[in-house]
């Protein structure tokens, strides 16, 4: 794996952060209606459904679920593995 130039690395990091943040926001939006049917969602929130952050069953707004936690654990595992390969010299050039 080649080393990225500074501007390439900055762009890559921004895309990764954007993906993780976008996933977490989507998870927080969907958390209050997780496992509910569309009929139930429409009855509770109207025909358009969820259009912004609303409280979940515990009254909390913007709470992520285990889905985001697992995504972050996976990303951390990937980062640790990548760091180990790059610092131990065990990686192969591609």
PDB file with one MODEL, atoms N, CA, C and O in Angstrom:
MODEL        1
ATOM      1  N   UNK A   1       0.853  -1.176   0.000  1.00  0.00           N
ATOM      2  CA  UNK A   1       0.000   0.000   0.000  1.00  0.00           C
ATOM      3  C   UNK A   1       0.892   1.231   0.000  1.00  0.00           C
ATOM      4  O   UNK A   1       1.812   1.343   0.810  1.00  0.00           O
ATOM      5  N   UNK A   2       0.617   2.142  -0.904  1.00  0.00           N
ATOM      6  CA  UNK A   2       1.447   3.335  -0.998  1.00  0.00           C
ATOM      7  C   UNK A   2       1.009   4.367   0.034  1.00  0.00           C
ATOM      8  O   UNK A   2      -0.143   4.381   0.468  1.00  0.00           O
ATOM      9  N   UNK A   3       1.931   5.215   0.413  1.00  0.00           N
ATOM     10  CA  UNK A   3       1.604   6.314   1.313  1.00  0.00           C
ATOM     11  C   UNK A   3       0.948   7.423   0.508  1.00  0.00           C
ATOM     12  O   UNK A   3       1.372   7.728  -0.606  1.00  0.00           O
ATOM     13  N   UNK A   4      -0.080   8.017   1.074  1.00  0.00           N
ATOM     14  CA  UNK A   4      -0.794   9.082   0.383  1.00  0.00           C
ATOM     15  C   UNK A   4      -0.117  10.421   0.627  1.00  0.00           C
ATOM     16  O   UNK A   4       0.475  10.656   1.680  1.00  0.00           O
ATOM     17  N   UNK A   5      -0.215  11.289  -0.365  1.00  0.00           N
ATOM     18  CA  UNK A   5       0.229  12.669  -0.190  1.00  0.00           C
ATOM     19  C   UNK A   5      -0.693  13.328   0.828  1.00  0.00           C
ATOM     20  O   UNK A   5      -1.792  12.839   1.091  1.00  0.00           O
ATOM     21  N   UNK A   6      -0.234  14.455   1.404  1.00  0.00           N
ATOM     22  CA  UNK A   6      -1.000  15.118   2.447  1.00  0.00           C
ATOM     23  C   UNK A   6      -2.413  15.452   1.984  1.00  0.00           C
ATOM     24  O   UNK A   6      -3.373  15.176   2.703  1.00  0.00           O
ATOM     25  N   UNK A   7      -2.560  16.042   0.796  1.00  0.00           N
ATOM     26  CA  UNK A   7      -3.896  16.439   0.322  1.00  0.00           C
ATOM     27  C   UNK A   7      -4.779  15.226   0.042  1.00  0.00           C
ATOM     28  O   UNK A   7      -5.991  15.283   0.255  1.00  0.00           O
ATOM     29  N   UNK A   8      -4.186  14.130  -0.434  1.00  0.00           N
ATOM     30  CA  UNK A   8      -4.955  12.901  -0.653  1.00  0.00           C
ATOM     31  C   UNK A   8      -5.414  12.316   0.676  1.00  0.00           C
ATOM     32  O   UNK A   8      -6.551  11.861   0.804  1.00  0.00           O
ATOM     33  N   UNK A   9      -4.529  12.332   1.656  1.00  0.00           N
ATOM     34  CA  UNK A   9      -4.857  11.807   2.984  1.00  0.00           C
ATOM     35  C   UNK A   9      -5.956  12.634   3.645  1.00  0.00           C
ATOM     36  O   UNK A   9      -6.868  12.081   4.260  1.00  0.00           O
ATOM     37  N   UNK A  10      -5.869  13.957   3.518  1.00  0.00           N
ATOM     38  CA  UNK A  10      -6.899  14.832   4.099  1.00  0.00           C
ATOM     39  C   UNK A  10      -8.261  14.557   3.463  1.00  0.00           C
ATOM     40  O   UNK A  10      -9.271  14.493   4.164  1.00  0.00           O
ATOM     41  N   UNK A  11      -8.292  14.396   2.150  1.00  0.00           N
ATOM     42  CA  UNK A  11      -9.552  14.108   1.454  1.00  0.00           C
ATOM     43  C   UNK A  11     -10.093  12.743   1.866  1.00  0.00           C
ATOM     44  O   UNK A  11     -11.295  12.593   2.085  1.00  0.00           O
ATOM     45  N   UNK A  12      -9.220  11.752   1.972  1.00  0.00           N
ATOM     46  CA  UNK A  12      -9.632  10.412   2.373  1.00  0.00           C
ATOM     47  C   UNK A  12     -10.218  10.433   3.782  1.00  0.00           C
ATOM     48  O   UNK A  12     -11.275   9.851   4.027  1.00  0.00           O
ATOM     49  N   UNK A  13      -9.532  11.104   4.708  1.00  0.00           N
ATOM     50  CA  UNK A  13     -10.018  11.189   6.087  1.00  0.00           C
ATOM     51  C   UNK A  13     -11.382  11.883   6.148  1.00  0.00           C
ATOM     52  O   UNK A  13     -12.258  11.469   6.908  1.00  0.00           O
ATOM     53  N   UNK A  14     -11.559  12.930   5.354  1.00  0.00           N
ATOM     54  CA  UNK A  14     -12.841  13.633   5.333  1.00  0.00           C
ATOM     55  C   UNK A  14     -13.950  12.718   4.833  1.00  0.00           C
ATOM     56  O   UNK A  14     -15.061  12.750   5.364  1.00  0.00           O
ATOM     57  N   UNK A  15     -13.667  11.907   3.823  1.00  0.00           N
ATOM     58  CA  UNK A  15     -14.684  10.972   3.308  1.00  0.00           C
ATOM     59  C   UNK A  15     -15.019   9.912   4.349  1.00  0.00           C
ATOM     60  O   UNK A  15     -16.187   9.563   4.520  1.00  0.00           O
ATOM     61  N   UNK A  16     -14.021   9.401   5.041  1.00  0.00           N
ATOM     62  CA  UNK A  16     -14.274   8.388   6.076  1.00  0.00           C
ATOM     63  C   UNK A  16     -15.112   8.993   7.197  1.00  0.00           C
ATOM     64  O   UNK A  16     -16.096   8.394   7.631  1.00  0.00           O
ATOM     65  N   UNK A  17     -14.724  10.183   7.670  1.00  0.00           N
ATOM     66  CA  UNK A  17     -15.511  10.853   8.720  1.00  0.00           C
ATOM     67  C   UNK A  17     -16.940  11.093   8.257  1.00  0.00           C
ATOM     68  O   UNK A  17     -17.884  10.888   9.020  1.00  0.00           O
ATOM     69  N   UNK A  18     -17.104  11.528   7.009  1.00  0.00           N
ATOM     70  CA  UNK A  18     -18.439  11.774   6.473  1.00  0.00           C
ATOM     71  C   UNK A  18     -19.287  10.524   6.444  1.00  0.00           C
ATOM     72  O   UNK A  18     -20.472  10.561   6.777  1.00  0.00           O
ATOM     73  N   UNK A  19     -18.684   9.411   6.045  1.00  0.00           N
ATOM     74  CA  UNK A  19     -19.421   8.138   6.025  1.00  0.00           C
ATOM     75  C   UNK A  19     -19.850   7.726   7.426  1.00  0.00           C
ATOM     76  O   UNK A  19     -20.997   7.333   7.638  1.00  0.00           O
ATOM     77  N   UNK A  20     -18.929   7.815   8.381  1.00  0.00           N
ATOM     78  CA  UNK A  20     -19.252   7.422   9.755  1.00  0.00           C
ATOM     79  C   UNK A  20     -20.305   8.352  10.356  1.00  0.00           C
ATOM     80  O   UNK A  20     -21.237   7.894  11.017  1.00  0.00           O
ATOM     81  N   UNK A  21     -20.156   9.653  10.124  1.00  0.00           N
ATOM     82  CA  UNK A  21     -21.118  10.611  10.660  1.00  0.00           C
ATOM     83  C   UNK A  21     -22.487  10.448  10.000  1.00  0.00           C
ATOM     84  O   UNK A  21     -23.513  10.474  10.680  1.00  0.00           O
ATOM     85  N   UNK A  22     -22.504  10.281   8.686  1.00  0.00           N
ATOM     86  CA  UNK A  22     -23.767  10.074   7.982  1.00  0.00           C
ATOM     87  C   UNK A  22     -24.497   8.831   8.468  1.00  0.00           C
ATOM     88  O   UNK A  22     -25.716   8.844   8.641  1.00  0.00           O
ATOM     89  N   UNK A  23     -23.746   7.758   8.684  1.00  0.00           N
ATOM     90  CA  UNK A  23     -24.353   6.538   9.207  1.00  0.00           C
ATOM     91  C   UNK A  23     -24.933   6.734  10.594  1.00  0.00           C
ATOM     92  O   UNK A  23     -26.024   6.246  10.891  1.00  0.00           O
ATOM     93  N   UNK A  24     -24.199   7.456  11.454  1.00  0.00           N
ATOM     94  CA  UNK A  24     -24.676   7.707  12.819  1.00  0.00           C
ATOM     95  C   UNK A  24     -25.928   8.583  12.816  1.00  0.00           C
ATOM     96  O   UNK A  24     -26.855   8.345  13.590  1.00  0.00           O
ATOM     97  N   UNK A  25     -25.955   9.595  11.947  1.00  0.00           N
ATOM     98  CA  UNK A  25     -27.135  10.464  11.865  1.00  0.00           C
ATOM     99  C   UNK A  25     -28.342   9.667  11.375  1.00  0.00           C
ATOM    100  O   UNK A  25     -29.438   9.800  11.918  1.00  0.00           O
ATOM    101  N   UNK A  26     -28.142   8.847  10.357  1.00  0.00           N
ATOM    102  CA  UNK A  26     -29.230   8.007   9.865  1.00  0.00           C
ATOM    103  C   UNK A  26     -29.723   7.049  10.933  1.00  0.00           C
ATOM    104  O   UNK A  26     -30.924   6.806  11.055  1.00  0.00           O
ATOM    105  N   UNK A  27     -28.798   6.510  11.701  1.00  0.00           N
ATOM    106  CA  UNK A  27     -29.164   5.604  12.788  1.00  0.00           C
ATOM    107  C   UNK A  27     -29.977   6.339  13.854  1.00  0.00           C
ATOM    108  O   UNK A  27     -30.969   5.808  14.353  1.00  0.00           O
ATOM    109  N   UNK A  28     -29.560   7.557  14.204  1.00  0.00           N
ATOM    110  CA  UNK A  28     -30.287   8.350  15.207  1.00  0.00           C
ATOM    111  C   UNK A  28     -31.679   8.726  14.698  1.00  0.00           C
ATOM    112  O   UNK A  28     -32.633   8.757  15.476  1.00  0.00           O
ATOM    113  N   UNK A  29     -31.802   9.012  13.405  1.00  0.00           N
ATOM    114  CA  UNK A  29     -33.116   9.318  12.840  1.00  0.00           C
ATOM    115  C   UNK A  29     -34.029   8.096  12.852  1.00  0.00           C
ATOM    116  O   UNK A  29     -35.225   8.217  13.120  1.00  0.00           O
ATOM    117  N   UNK A  30     -33.481   6.936  12.568  1.00  0.00           N
ATOM    118  CA  UNK A  30     -34.280   5.724  12.491  1.00  0.00           C
ATOM    119  C   UNK A  30     -34.518   5.039  13.818  1.00  0.00           C
ATOM    120  O   UNK A  30     -35.413   4.201  13.926  1.00  0.00           O
ATOM    121  N   UNK A  31     -33.736   5.375  14.829  1.00  0.00           N
ATOM    122  CA  UNK A  31     -33.854   4.717  16.129  1.00  0.00           C
ATOM    123  C   UNK A  31     -35.277   4.741  16.696  1.00  0.00           C
ATOM    124  O   UNK A  31     -35.751   3.697  17.144  1.00  0.00           O
ATOM    125  N   UNK A  32     -35.981   5.879  16.700  1.00  0.00           N
ATOM    126  CA  UNK A  32     -37.319   5.896  17.296  1.00  0.00           C
ATOM    127  C   UNK A  32     -38.336   5.009  16.582  1.00  0.00           C
ATOM    128  O   UNK A  32     -39.343   4.634  17.182  1.00  0.00           O
ATOM    129  N   UNK A  33     -38.099   4.665  15.323  1.00  0.00           N
ATOM    130  CA  UNK A  33     -39.074   3.863  14.584  1.00  0.00           C
ATOM    131  C   UNK A  33     -38.548   2.471  14.248  1.00  0.00           C
ATOM    132  O   UNK A  33     -39.164   1.739  13.474  1.00  0.00           O
ATOM    133  N   UNK A  34     -37.419   2.113  14.827  1.00  0.00           N
ATOM    134  CA  UNK A  34     -36.842   0.791  14.565  1.00  0.00           C
ATOM    135  C   UNK A  34     -37.836  -0.299  14.956  1.00  0.00           C
ATOM    136  O   UNK A  34     -38.403  -0.282  16.048  1.00  0.00           O
ATOM    137  N   UNK A  35     -38.030  -1.230  14.058  1.00  0.00           N
ATOM    138  CA  UNK A  35     -38.905  -2.387  14.252  1.00  0.00           C
ATOM    139  C   UNK A  35     -40.394  -2.037  14.195  1.00  0.00           C
ATOM    140  O   UNK A  35     -41.230  -2.877  14.528  1.00  0.00           O
ATOM    141  N   UNK A  36     -40.742  -0.817  13.782  1.00  0.00           N
ATOM    142  CA  UNK A  36     -42.148  -0.442  13.644  1.00  0.00           C
ATOM    143  C   UNK A  36     -42.557  -0.574  12.185  1.00  0.00           C
ATOM    144  O   UNK A  36     -41.749  -0.360  11.281  1.00  0.00           O
ATOM    145  N   UNK A  37     -43.804  -0.925  11.966  1.00  0.00           N
ATOM    146  CA  UNK A  37     -44.313  -1.019  10.599  1.00  0.00           C
ATOM    147  C   UNK A  37     -44.559   0.389  10.054  1.00  0.00           C
ATOM    148  O   UNK A  37     -44.674   1.351  10.814  1.00  0.00           O
ATOM    149  N   UNK A  38     -44.636   0.491   8.733  1.00  0.00           N
ATOM    150  CA  UNK A  38     -44.905   1.788   8.114  1.00  0.00           C
ATOM    151  C   UNK A  38     -46.278   2.300   8.519  1.00  0.00           C
ATOM    152  O   UNK A  38     -46.468   3.507   8.671  1.00  0.00           O
ATOM    153  N   UNK A  39     -47.225   1.411   8.691  1.00  0.00           N
ATOM    154  CA  UNK A  39     -48.564   1.811   9.131  1.00  0.00           C
ATOM    155  C   UNK A  39     -48.477   2.488  10.502  1.00  0.00           C
ATOM    156  O   UNK A  39     -49.101   3.524  10.730  1.00  0.00           O
ATOM    157  N   UNK A  40     -47.707   1.899  11.404  1.00  0.00           N
ATOM    158  CA  UNK A  40     -47.534   2.469  12.744  1.00  0.00           C
ATOM    159  C   UNK A  40     -46.811   3.808  12.677  1.00  0.00           C
ATOM    160  O   UNK A  40     -47.196   4.757  13.361  1.00  0.00           O
ATOM    161  N   UNK A  41     -45.766   3.891  11.858  1.00  0.00           N
ATOM    162  CA  UNK A  41     -45.009   5.137  11.712  1.00  0.00           C
ATOM    163  C   UNK A  41     -45.903   6.244  11.166  1.00  0.00           C
ATOM    164  O   UNK A  41     -45.890   7.361  11.682  1.00  0.00           O
ATOM    165  N   UNK A  42     -46.675   5.944  10.133  1.00  0.00           N
ATOM    166  CA  UNK A  42     -47.578   6.949   9.556  1.00  0.00           C
ATOM    167  C   UNK A  42     -48.641   7.381  10.557  1.00  0.00           C
ATOM    168  O   UNK A  42     -49.004   8.556  10.610  1.00  0.00           O
ATOM    169  N   UNK A  43     -49.137   6.443  11.345  1.00  0.00           N
ATOM    170  CA  UNK A  43     -50.157   6.787  12.348  1.00  0.00           C
ATOM    171  C   UNK A  43     -49.577   7.715  13.416  1.00  0.00           C
ATOM    172  O   UNK A  43     -50.267   8.605  13.912  1.00  0.00           O
ATOM    173  N   UNK A  44     -48.314   7.504  13.765  1.00  0.00           N
ATOM    174  CA  UNK A  44     -47.689   8.290  14.829  1.00  0.00           C
ATOM    175  C   UNK A  44     -47.115   9.612  14.333  1.00  0.00           C
ATOM    176  O   UNK A  44     -47.195  10.619  15.037  1.00  0.00           O
ATOM    177  N   UNK A  45     -46.532   9.625  13.121  1.00  0.00           N
ATOM    178  CA  UNK A  45     -45.805  10.803  12.641  1.00  0.00           C
ATOM    179  C   UNK A  45     -46.396  11.440  11.387  1.00  0.00           C
ATOM    180  O   UNK A  45     -45.879  12.449  10.907  1.00  0.00           O
ATOM    181  N   UNK A  46     -47.449  10.880  10.862  1.00  0.00           N
ATOM    182  CA  UNK A  46     -48.053  11.428   9.661  1.00  0.00           C
ATOM    183  C   UNK A  46     -47.590  10.699   8.414  1.00  0.00           C
ATOM    184  O   UNK A  46     -46.741   9.809   8.471  1.00  0.00           O
ATOM    185  N   UNK A  47     -48.159  11.090   7.296  1.00  0.00           N
ATOM    186  CA  UNK A  47     -47.913  10.409   6.015  1.00  0.00           C
ATOM    187  C   UNK A  47     -46.440  10.430   5.603  1.00  0.00           C
ATOM    188  O   UNK A  47     -45.954   9.477   4.994  1.00  0.00           O
ATOM    189  N   UNK A  48     -45.728  11.508   5.930  1.00  0.00           N
ATOM    190  CA  UNK A  48     -44.312  11.621   5.556  1.00  0.00           C
ATOM    191  C   UNK A  48     -43.393  10.836   6.490  1.00  0.00           C
ATOM    192  O   UNK A  48     -42.222  10.629   6.171  1.00  0.00           O
ATOM    193  N   UNK A  49     -43.903  10.404   7.625  1.00  0.00           N
ATOM    194  CA  UNK A  49     -43.069   9.675   8.575  1.00  0.00           C
ATOM    195  C   UNK A  49     -42.132  10.605   9.319  1.00  0.00           C
ATOM    196  O   UNK A  49     -42.466  11.762   9.573  1.00  0.00           O
ATOM    197  N   UNK A  50     -40.963  10.101   9.667  1.00  0.00           N
ATOM    198  CA  UNK A  50     -39.961  10.886  10.399  1.00  0.00           C
ATOM    199  C   UNK A  50     -39.330  11.902   9.445  1.00  0.00           C
ATOM    200  O   UNK A  50     -38.841  11.534   8.377  1.00  0.00           O
ATOM    201  N   UNK A  51     -39.343  13.160   9.827  1.00  0.00           N
ATOM    202  CA  UNK A  51     -38.709  14.199   9.003  1.00  0.00           C
ATOM    203  C   UNK A  51     -37.627  14.950   9.775  1.00  0.00           C
ATOM    204  O   UNK A  51     -37.050  15.910   9.264  1.00  0.00           O
ATOM    205  N   UNK A  52     -37.357  14.523  10.982  1.00  0.00           N
ATOM    206  CA  UNK A  52     -36.325  15.137  11.822  1.00  0.00           C
ATOM    207  C   UNK A  52     -36.134  14.293  13.068  1.00  0.00           C
ATOM    208  O   UNK A  52     -36.792  13.268  13.248  1.00  0.00           O
ATOM    209  N   UNK A  53     -35.239  14.729  13.913  1.00  0.00           N
ATOM    210  CA  UNK A  53     -34.988  13.989  15.146  1.00  0.00           C
ATOM    211  C   UNK A  53     -36.193  14.067  16.073  1.00  0.00           C
ATOM    212  O   UNK A  53     -36.733  15.148  16.312  1.00  0.00           O
ATOM    213  N   UNK A  54     -36.609  12.927  16.588  1.00  0.00           N
ATOM    214  CA  UNK A  54     -37.725  12.845  17.533  1.00  0.00           C
ATOM    215  C   UNK A  54     -37.294  11.957  18.696  1.00  0.00           C
ATOM    216  O   UNK A  54     -36.374  11.153  18.552  1.00  0.00           O
ATOM    217  N   UNK A  55     -37.948  12.094  19.843  1.00  0.00           N
ATOM    218  CA  UNK A  55     -37.583  11.256  20.998  1.00  0.00           C
ATOM    219  C   UNK A  55     -37.826   9.773  20.729  1.00  0.00           C
ATOM    220  O   UNK A  55     -38.780   9.400  20.045  1.00  0.00           O
ATOM    221  N   UNK A  56     -36.956   8.945  21.273  1.00  0.00           N
ATOM    222  CA  UNK A  56     -37.144   7.496  21.181  1.00  0.00           C
ATOM    223  C   UNK A  56     -38.026   7.033  22.333  1.00  0.00           C
ATOM    224  O   UNK A  56     -38.605   7.863  23.034  1.00  0.00           O
ATOM    225  N   UNK A  57     -38.137   5.743  22.537  1.00  0.00           N
ATOM    226  CA  UNK A  57     -39.048   5.216  23.578  1.00  0.00           C
ATOM    227  C   UNK A  57     -38.617   5.599  24.988  1.00  0.00           C
ATOM    228  O   UNK A  57     -39.403   5.487  25.928  1.00  0.00           O
ATOM    229  N   UNK A  58     -37.354   6.058  25.145  1.00  0.00           N
ATOM    230  CA  UNK A  58     -36.857   6.484  26.456  1.00  0.00           C
ATOM    231  C   UNK A  58     -36.916   8.008  26.606  1.00  0.00           C
ATOM    232  O   UNK A  58     -36.489   8.553  27.624  1.00  0.00           O
ATOM    233  N   UNK A  59     -37.445   8.687  25.590  1.00  0.00           N
ATOM    234  CA  UNK A  59     -37.530  10.137  25.630  1.00  0.00           C
ATOM    235  C   UNK A  59     -36.252  10.847  25.205  1.00  0.00           C
ATOM    236  O   UNK A  59     -36.149  12.067  25.331  1.00  0.00           O
ATOM    237  N   UNK A  60     -35.286  10.097  24.708  1.00  0.00           N
ATOM    238  CA  UNK A  60     -34.006  10.667  24.291  1.00  0.00           C
ATOM    239  C   UNK A  60     -34.057  11.014  22.801  1.00  0.00           C
ATOM    240  O   UNK A  60     -34.665  10.293  22.010  1.00  0.00           O
ATOM    241  N   UNK A  61     -33.424  12.107  22.431  1.00  0.00           N
ATOM    242  CA  UNK A  61     -33.372  12.551  21.034  1.00  0.00           C
ATOM    243  C   UNK A  61     -31.945  12.382  20.516  1.00  0.00           C
ATOM    244  O   UNK A  61     -30.983  12.759  21.185  1.00  0.00           O
ATOM    245  N   UNK A  62     -31.822  11.813  19.319  1.00  0.00           N
ATOM    246  CA  UNK A  62     -30.505  11.695  18.686  1.00  0.00           C
ATOM    247  C   UNK A  62     -29.652  10.551  19.200  1.00  0.00           C
ATOM    248  O   UNK A  62     -28.430  10.578  19.053  1.00  0.00           O
ATOM    249  N   UNK A  63     -30.267   9.558  19.794  1.00  0.00           N
ATOM    250  CA  UNK A  63     -29.517   8.429  20.334  1.00  0.00           C
ATOM    251  C   UNK A  63     -29.184   7.431  19.227  1.00  0.00           C
ATOM    252  O   UNK A  63     -30.051   7.051  18.440  1.00  0.00           O
ATOM    253  N   UNK A  64     -27.930   7.014  19.177  1.00  0.00           N
ATOM    254  CA  UNK A  64     -27.532   5.984  18.225  1.00  0.00           C
ATOM    255  C   UNK A  64     -27.847   4.612  18.811  1.00  0.00           C
ATOM    256  O   UNK A  64     -28.146   4.489  19.998  1.00  0.00           O
ATOM    257  N   UNK A  65     -27.777   3.593  17.977  1.00  0.00           N
ATOM    258  CA  UNK A  65     -28.052   2.232  18.426  1.00  0.00           C
ATOM    259  C   UNK A  65     -26.776   1.391  18.356  1.00  0.00           C
ATOM    260  O   UNK A  65     -25.688   1.892  18.074  1.00  0.00           O
ATOM    261  N   UNK A  66     -26.948   0.126  18.618  1.00  0.00           N
ATOM    262  CA  UNK A  66     -25.828  -0.805  18.539  1.00  0.00           C
ATOM    263  C   UNK A  66     -25.277  -0.908  17.117  1.00  0.00           C
ATOM    264  O   UNK A  66     -24.131  -1.313  16.927  1.00  0.00           O
ATOM    265  N   UNK A  67     -26.072  -0.549  16.134  1.00  0.00           N
ATOM    266  CA  UNK A  67     -25.590  -0.591  14.748  1.00  0.00           C
ATOM    267  C   UNK A  67     -24.421   0.370  14.557  1.00  0.00           C
ATOM    268  O   UNK A  67     -23.410   0.012  13.953  1.00  0.00           O
ATOM    269  N   UNK A  68     -24.560   1.584  15.071  1.00  0.00           N
ATOM    270  CA  UNK A  68     -23.466   2.557  14.971  1.00  0.00           C
ATOM    271  C   UNK A  68     -22.294   2.119  15.837  1.00  0.00           C
ATOM    272  O   UNK A  68     -21.142   2.259  15.426  1.00  0.00           O
ATOM    273  N   UNK A  69     -22.563   1.595  17.018  1.00  0.00           N
ATOM    274  CA  UNK A  69     -21.476   1.131  17.878  1.00  0.00           C
ATOM    275  C   UNK A  69     -20.665   0.036  17.190  1.00  0.00           C
ATOM    276  O   UNK A  69     -19.435   0.042  17.251  1.00  0.00           O
ATOM    277  N   UNK A  70     -21.349  -0.901  16.536  1.00  0.00           N
ATOM    278  CA  UNK A  70     -20.636  -1.971  15.832  1.00  0.00           C
ATOM    279  C   UNK A  70     -19.841  -1.425  14.649  1.00  0.00           C
ATOM    280  O   UNK A  70     -18.743  -1.905  14.365  1.00  0.00           O
ATOM    281  N   UNK A  71     -20.387  -0.428  13.960  1.00  0.00           N
ATOM    282  CA  UNK A  71     -19.662   0.207  12.859  1.00  0.00           C
ATOM    283  C   UNK A  71     -18.370   0.846  13.378  1.00  0.00           C
ATOM    284  O   UNK A  71     -17.311   0.699  12.768  1.00  0.00           O
ATOM    285  N   UNK A  72     -18.464   1.552  14.499  1.00  0.00           N
ATOM    286  CA  UNK A  72     -17.287   2.201  15.065  1.00  0.00           C
ATOM    287  C   UNK A  72     -16.269   1.185  15.580  1.00  0.00           C
ATOM    288  O   UNK A  72     -15.065   1.398  15.437  1.00  0.00           O
ATOM    289  N   UNK A  73     -16.730   0.092  16.172  1.00  0.00           N
ATOM    290  CA  UNK A  73     -15.808  -0.964  16.607  1.00  0.00           C
ATOM    291  C   UNK A  73     -15.090  -1.574  15.407  1.00  0.00           C
ATOM    292  O   UNK A  73     -13.891  -1.848  15.468  1.00  0.00           O
ATOM    293  N   UNK A  74     -15.825  -1.785  14.320  1.00  0.00           N
ATOM    294  CA  UNK A  74     -15.231  -2.336  13.108  1.00  0.00           C
ATOM    295  C   UNK A  74     -14.197  -1.379  12.531  1.00  0.00           C
ATOM    296  O   UNK A  74     -13.112  -1.799  12.130  1.00  0.00           O
ATOM    297  N   UNK A  75     -14.533  -0.096  12.488  1.00  0.00           N
ATOM    298  CA  UNK A  75     -13.589   0.903  11.976  1.00  0.00           C
ATOM    299  C   UNK A  75     -12.333   0.961  12.853  1.00  0.00           C
ATOM    300  O   UNK A  75     -11.221   1.081  12.340  1.00  0.00           O
ATOM    301  N   UNK A  76     -12.512   0.878  14.149  1.00  0.00           N
ATOM    302  CA  UNK A  76     -11.357   0.888  15.049  1.00  0.00           C
ATOM    303  C   UNK A  76     -10.485  -0.348  14.831  1.00  0.00           C
ATOM    304  O   UNK A  76      -9.258  -0.252  14.839  1.00  0.00           O
ATOM    305  N   UNK A  77     -11.112  -1.503  14.638  1.00  0.00           N
ATOM    306  CA  UNK A  77     -10.353  -2.723  14.374  1.00  0.00           C
ATOM    307  C   UNK A  77      -9.572  -2.625  13.081  1.00  0.00           C
ATOM    308  O   UNK A  77      -8.414  -3.038  13.012  1.00  0.00           O
ATOM    309  N   UNK A  78     -10.212  -2.071  12.044  1.00  0.00           N
ATOM    310  CA  UNK A  78      -9.517  -1.882  10.773  1.00  0.00           C
ATOM    311  C   UNK A  78      -8.327  -0.948  10.956  1.00  0.00           C
ATOM    312  O   UNK A  78      -7.237  -1.226  10.457  1.00  0.00           O
ATOM    313  N   UNK A  79      -8.531   0.161  11.672  1.00  0.00           N
ATOM    314  CA  UNK A  79      -7.463   1.135  11.882  1.00  0.00           C
ATOM    315  C   UNK A  79      -6.304   0.525  12.669  1.00  0.00           C
ATOM    316  O   UNK A  79      -5.141   0.760  12.341  1.00  0.00           O
ATOM    317  N   UNK A  80      -6.610  -0.251  13.696  1.00  0.00           N
ATOM    318  CA  UNK A  80      -5.541  -0.897  14.467  1.00  0.00           C
ATOM    319  C   UNK A  80      -4.762  -1.896  13.615  1.00  0.00           C
ATOM    320  O   UNK A  80      -3.535  -1.965  13.692  1.00  0.00           O
ATOM    321  N   UNK A  81      -5.480  -2.665  12.808  1.00  0.00           N
ATOM    322  CA  UNK A  81      -4.803  -3.615  11.922  1.00  0.00           C
ATOM    323  C   UNK A  81      -3.937  -2.916  10.899  1.00  0.00           C
ATOM    324  O   UNK A  81      -2.805  -3.332  10.651  1.00  0.00           O
ATOM    325  N   UNK A  82      -4.461  -1.854  10.302  1.00  0.00           N
ATOM    326  CA  UNK A  82      -3.706  -1.086   9.313  1.00  0.00           C
ATOM    327  C   UNK A  82      -2.464  -0.472   9.949  1.00  0.00           C
ATOM    328  O   UNK A  82      -1.378  -0.510   9.371  1.00  0.00           O
ATOM    329  N   UNK A  83      -2.633   0.095  11.150  1.00  0.00           N
ATOM    330  CA  UNK A  83      -1.510   0.709  11.850  1.00  0.00           C
ATOM    331  C   UNK A  83      -0.438  -0.330  12.159  1.00  0.00           C
ATOM    332  O   UNK A  83       0.753  -0.056  12.013  1.00  0.00           O
ATOM    333  N   UNK A  84      -0.849  -1.504  12.581  1.00  0.00           N
ATOM    334  CA  UNK A  84       0.110  -2.568  12.888  1.00  0.00           C
ATOM    335  C   UNK A  84       0.892  -2.965  11.643  1.00  0.00           C
ATOM    336  O   UNK A  84       2.112  -3.126  11.692  1.00  0.00           O
ATOM    337  N   UNK A  85       0.184  -3.124  10.524  1.00  0.00           N
ATOM    338  CA  UNK A  85       0.857  -3.499   9.282  1.00  0.00           C
ATOM    339  C   UNK A  85       1.852  -2.423   8.869  1.00  0.00           C
ATOM    340  O   UNK A  85       2.978  -2.731   8.477  1.00  0.00           O
ATOM    341  N   UNK A  86       1.445  -1.175   8.954  1.00  0.00           N
ATOM    342  CA  UNK A  86       2.289  -0.080   8.489  1.00  0.00           C
ATOM    343  C   UNK A  86       3.478   0.166   9.414  1.00  0.00           C
ATOM    344  O   UNK A  86       4.547   0.555   8.943  1.00  0.00           O
ATOM    345  N   UNK A  87       3.317  -0.053  10.720  1.00  0.00           N
ATOM    346  CA  UNK A  87       4.425   0.214  11.643  1.00  0.00           C
ATOM    347  C   UNK A  87       5.347  -0.981  11.798  1.00  0.00           C
ATOM    348  O   UNK A  87       6.531  -0.806  12.087  1.00  0.00           O
ATOM    349  N   UNK A  88       4.838  -2.190  11.613  1.00  0.00           N
ATOM    350  CA  UNK A  88       5.658  -3.387  11.749  1.00  0.00           C
ATOM    351  C   UNK A  88       6.360  -3.746  10.445  1.00  0.00           C
ATOM    352  O   UNK A  88       7.210  -4.636  10.419  1.00  0.00           O
ATOM    353  N   UNK A  89       6.011  -3.062   9.376  1.00  0.00           N
ATOM    354  CA  UNK A  89       6.634  -3.383   8.095  1.00  0.00           C
ATOM    355  C   UNK A  89       6.104  -4.649   7.476  1.00  0.00           C
ATOM    356  O   UNK A  89       6.723  -5.201   6.567  1.00  0.00           O
ATOM    357  N   UNK A  90       4.957  -5.125   7.954  1.00  0.00           N
ATOM    358  CA  UNK A  90       4.410  -6.372   7.446  1.00  0.00           C
ATOM    359  C   UNK A  90       3.572  -6.215   6.209  1.00  0.00           C
ATOM    360  O   UNK A  90       3.107  -7.203   5.641  1.00  0.00           O
ATOM    361  N   UNK A  91       3.369  -4.981   5.779  1.00  0.00           N
ATOM    362  CA  UNK A  91       2.548  -4.741   4.600  1.00  0.00           C
ATOM    363  C   UNK A  91       3.315  -4.997   3.315  1.00  0.00           C
ATOM    364  O   UNK A  91       4.546  -4.992   3.297  1.00  0.00           O
ATOM    365  N   UNK A  92       2.593  -5.213   2.277  1.00  0.00           N
ATOM    366  CA  UNK A  92       3.212  -5.392   0.957  1.00  0.00           C
ATOM    367  C   UNK A  92       2.863  -4.189   0.107  1.00  0.00           C
ATOM    368  O   UNK A  92       1.760  -3.650   0.199  1.00  0.00           O
ATOM    369  N   UNK A  93       3.794  -3.777  -0.710  1.00  0.00           N
ATOM    370  CA  UNK A  93       3.550  -2.657  -1.613  1.00  0.00           C
ATOM    371  C   UNK A  93       2.628  -3.107  -2.722  1.00  0.00           C
ATOM    372  O   UNK A  93       2.820  -4.172  -3.310  1.00  0.00           O
ATOM    373  N   UNK A  94       1.602  -2.276  -3.013  1.00  0.00           N
ATOM    374  CA  UNK A  94       0.704  -2.575  -4.128  1.00  0.00           C
ATOM    375  C   UNK A  94       0.624  -1.407  -5.063  1.00  0.00           C
ATOM    376  O   UNK A  94      -0.086  -1.468  -6.068  1.00  0.00           O
TER     377      UNK A  94
ENDMDL
END
